[in-house]
Amino acid sequence: MKTLTLVGLVLNMIGTALVWRFGLPRNDVNREGSGALLAYTGDTKMQRTAKCYDLVANAGMLLIFGGFVLQAVALYLPNGTRHP
């Protein structure tokens, strides 16, 4: 089904844009291998912003996964064309 494939592609595009803008969720690993000293400042605005970024990034990843699932389902559905 072309419609299902198209919806899957649109979900992939939206999800990719969200992940590109907000980054991958839960980026807790220090890729440089060095330690960091963190001081808790109690900045609730920064905590809300970080939580929002995680939420949107997770939504982006779900949209990408959902788009792949829709494309896979569309691959195995009958085409819908009738042969005489």
Secondary structure, DSSP 8 states (H G I E B T S, - for coil): -HHHHHHHHHHHHHHHHHHHHH--S-----TT-----------HHHHHHHHHHHHHHHHHHHHHHHHHHHHHHHHHS-------
